[in-house]
Amino acid sequence: MTGESCVLTRIDSTALLAEKAGVNLRTPYPCAEVKALCIPDAICDAIVENVKGSRGPEDPDTTVIVGTVTSRV
């Protein structure tokens, strides 16, 4: 946690005070330390915007192992 926070306005116009954290992101495209907003009850683990130095979709780093799970009830 960085000690910083940010007001996030959701699509339904509600506001949320979200804390910021430093996260080491390692995926086949961006591999970098980024600042992330910690959003309670989020529907996914991460939403990635533009990360400087990321690889393009045609050039993934295939040496990175990414584990994903999809479950349906």
HELIX and SHEET records of a PDB file:
SHEET    1   A 3 SER A   5  THR A   9  0                                        
SHEET    2   A 3 ALA A  15  ARG A  26 -1                                        
SHEET    3   A 3 CYS A  31  CYS A  38 -1                                        
END                                                                             
